[in-house]
Amino acid sequence: MNRIFGTSAGKKPKPTLQDAINSTDTRIASIEVKIKKLDGELIRYKEQMSKMRNGPGKQAIQQRAMRVLQQKKLYESQMSQLAQQTFNMESAALATENLRNTMATVDAMKTANKELRKQYGRVDIDQIENMHFEMEDLVEQANEIQESLARSYAVPDELDEADLENWMLSS
């Protein structure tokens, strides 16, 4: 929408932590390219000096090599500082994300707690106990009915071993 209507002149969005990290990473990459270029120059100067005899020409190349080496050390120092800044910003981003996750968890727990209170408020423990006692009575009645229906009518209640032996001999 901003492309169509534009934005107000003084209202630029503030850079985020991730924007700052990306910017710093870009700067580090740029410095790494410069350091590689300086490494190439140093190798070239080293080769030139190995082929030269001592004298003013070799000293001039040594001075150039020293300047390039100083410049390389400066860039390496800057790159180290930027890497530390990136690490610090990433640590802050991680801490921020952990805090967001913690807050979301706390909010979810609060919501669950309210819902549990509401649901348990509807439960009447006395009613549940009465229902439990009624169920016991009904189960007991069902058992009595089953026992009554399971009675046998023409079979003697007691059999002994003699009856078993007679039965086995007769068959």
N, C-alpha and C positions, 0 to 999 in steps of 0.2 A: 504494500500500500504506500510505503514511503516513496517509491519511485514515481507513483502517479501524482500524489499530492505534495510530496516533499516533506521536510521536517523543519522545525523551527531552527533558527540560526544558532542559538546557543545550547541546544540540547543534543549533544552527542552522547551516545551510550558510553558508560564507563567501561574500560577494558576489564575483562574477567581475569581470574587467576590463570585460566587455561590460555587466554590470549597472551598474557605476559610470559608464560612458559614457552609457547610457540615462538614468540618474538626472540626470546633469549636463545632458544635452540637454533633459530635462523642465524643469529649473530655468531654463535659458536661454529656453525658450519662455514660461515664466511671466513672466520679467522683460521679454521683448519685449512681452507684453500690457500690462504696467504702463507701459512707456515709451510705447506708443501712446496709452494713456489720458492720460498726462501731456502728450503732444503735443496732444491734443484740448483739454485745459485751457489750455495755453499759447496756442493759437490763439484760444480764447474770450477770454482776458485781453487779448490783443493787439487784438482787435476792440473790446473795451470801452474800452481806453485810447485807441484812435484816435478814438473818439466823444466823449471827455471833454476838458475843459479842465484846465489845470494847477491843482492844488490838492490838499487832503488826500484826497479820494476817489480821485483818480488815483494818488497816492502809495501808498495802501493796496493798490490793485490791483497796482501795481508790486512792492510787497513780497511779495504773495502769488505773483506771477509769478516773482520771484527764488527763493522757497522751492521752488516747483515745478520751476524750472530746475535748482536745486541737487540736488533729489531725482532728476531725470532724469539728471544727470551721474553721480550716485552709482550709479544702476542701470546706466548704460552702462559704467561702470568695472567693476562686478561682472560684467556680461555679457562684457566683454572678457577678464577673468580666467578665467571659466568656459570660454569658447571656447578659450583657451590650454590649460587643463587637459584639455579634450576632445581637442585636437590631440595633446597629450603622451600621453594614454592610448591614442589610436588608433595613434600611432607605436609605442608599446610593444606593443600587440596585433599590429601588423604584424610587428615584429621577432620576437615570440614565434612567430607562424605561420611565418615564414621559417625559424626555427630548427627547428621541428617538421618542416618539409618537408626541411630539410637532413639531419636525423637519420634520417628515413625513407629518404632516398636513400642515406645511408651504410650503413644496415642492409641495404638491398637489394643494395648493392654487395658487402658482406661475404658475404651468402648466395650470390650469384652466384660470387664468388671461391672459396668452399668447394666449390660444385658443380663448377666448372671443374677444380679440383685433383683432385676425386674422379674425374671423367670422364677426364682426361688420365692419371691414374694407371693406368687400365685399358688404355691404348694402349701397344703395344710397337713402337717405331720399327723395330727389326730385322725384326720379322714383316712390317711394311708394306713395307720395302725388298725382302724376299724375294718377297713377293707381286707387287711391281712387276717384278722380274726374271723371274718365272714368266710374267707377262702378256706381257712383251716376247718371250720365247721362243715362247709360243703364237701371238702375232701373226705372228712370223717364220715359223713352221711353216704357218700359214694362208696366208700370201703364197706360200710355196713350192708349196703344194697348188694354189692358184689358177693360178699360172704353169704348172704341170704340166698342169692341165686345159685351159688356154687354148691349148696348142700345136696348130698345125694339122698335118694329116698329108699332104695331097697338093698343097699350094700351095708353089710355090718361095719360098724365103725372100727372094730379092732380085728386084726388078723395077726396070727402068731406064726412061728416058724413051722409048727406042725401043719398048719393049713397050707403053707408054701410047699412042704415036702409032699403032701398028699396030691397037690395039684401037679407037681412035677412027675410023680409016679404014674398018675392017671393019663398023662398025655403021651 
